[in-house]
């Protein structure tokens, strides 16, 4: 027996309202989850970047320390070279002065520069030439002067002159000159 | 006054309330703290980047100074590195 003229419509559990509700909430949940994943990923990237920056900073610190050591070493080398250069100039001047001291009639065969003295080896025609022309200027410079003569076959004399500066006397002289000034 | 709500509508309403509560809880308990952490990490990373940049600048200036010293005193460095043959 039929009670209706139309055919019964099919009933489903997913009604249009439920579908609408599910679609709305699924979109919302998807967006929330996406935001959460974005935050997690970004935080992971931040931590990785931070580690990388820390390691780079440590590397730079070591590099800077090494370069500073190199810089100080070069500065010390420059100072040393300046000192050596000054000593060389002083030595050059003293050698030039020494050769200016020696008169033309006396021939030097060897000269040894000591820290506080000078040893000269050479040939002189006679003692007087040596005493007047070389020993006098040497005495004015050095505090102690010793000379030995040896005759050669041609009648000239071979001499060894050892001259020393007394450092205590030199200090006294320097003090006196300072007082006068 | 009698309110007529069908059983289906009650189910629908309860489900939507449940989902809404879930969304709110998820947002307040998970997303917002995570967002704060993200902002703090970003600020910390920015500080580290700034510090790293400062170190890089200092490294560059030190390197430049070293290179200038090396080029200016090349002869001294070479002569002191070479062994002296008397």
Contacts between the chains, C-beta under 8 A, distances in Angstrom:
chain1	res1	chain2	res2	distance
A	15	B	8	6.8
A	17	B	12	5.7
A	18	B	12	6.3
A	18	B	15	7.9
A	21	B	12	6.4
A	21	B	15	6.7
A	21	B	16	5.6
A	21	B	19	7.7
A	25	B	16	7.6
A	25	B	19	4.6
A	25	B	23	7.4
A	28	B	23	5.8
A	29	B	23	7.0
A	32	B	23	6.7
A	32	B	26	5.8
A	32	B	27	6.7
A	32	B	31	6.5
A	35	B	31	6.1
A	36	B	30	6.4
A	36	B	31	6.0
A	36	B	34	6.5
A	39	B	31	7.4
A	39	B	34	4.5
A	39	B	35	6.2
A	39	B	37	7.7
A	39	B	38	5.0
A	40	B	34	7.2
A	42	B	38	5.8
A	42	B	41	7.8
A	42	B	42	7.9
A	43	B	34	7.6
A	43	B	37	6.3
A	43	B	38	5.7
A	43	B	41	5.6
A	46	B	38	7.7
A	46	B	41	4.2
A	46	B	42	6.5
A	46	B	44	7.7
A	46	B	45	5.1
A	47	B	41	7.1
A	49	B	45	5.8
A	50	B	41	7.7
A	50	B	44	6.8
A	50	B	45	5.6
A	50	B	48	5.6
A	53	B	45	7.5
A	53	B	48	4.5
A	53	B	49	6.4
A	53	B	51	8.0
A	53	B	52	4.9
A	54	B	48	7.0
A	56	B	52	6.0
A	57	B	48	7.7
A	57	B	51	6.7
A	57	B	52	5.4
A	57	B	55	5.5
A	60	B	52	7.6
A	60	B	55	4.5
A	60	B	56	6.5
A	60	B	58	8.0
A	60	B	59	5.0
A	61	B	55	7.0
A	63	B	59	5.9
A	64	B	55	7.5
A	64	B	58	6.4
A	64	B	59	5.5
A	64	B	62	5.5
A	67	B	59	7.8
A	67	B	62	4.8
A	67	B	63	6.3
A	67	B	66	5.0
A	68	B	62	6.7
A	70	B	66	5.8
A	71	B	62	7.4
A	71	B	65	6.4
A	71	B	66	5.5
A	71	B	69	6.1
A	74	B	66	7.7
A	74	B	69	4.9
A	74	B	70	6.8
A	74	B	73	6.0
A	74	B	77	6.6
A	75	B	69	7.4
A	77	B	73	7.0
A	77	B	76	5.6
A	77	B	77	6.3
A	77	B	80	5.3
A	78	B	73	5.4
A	78	B	76	5.9
A	80	B	80	7.2
A	81	B	73	7.8
A	81	B	76	4.4
A	81	B	79	7.5
A	81	B	80	7.1
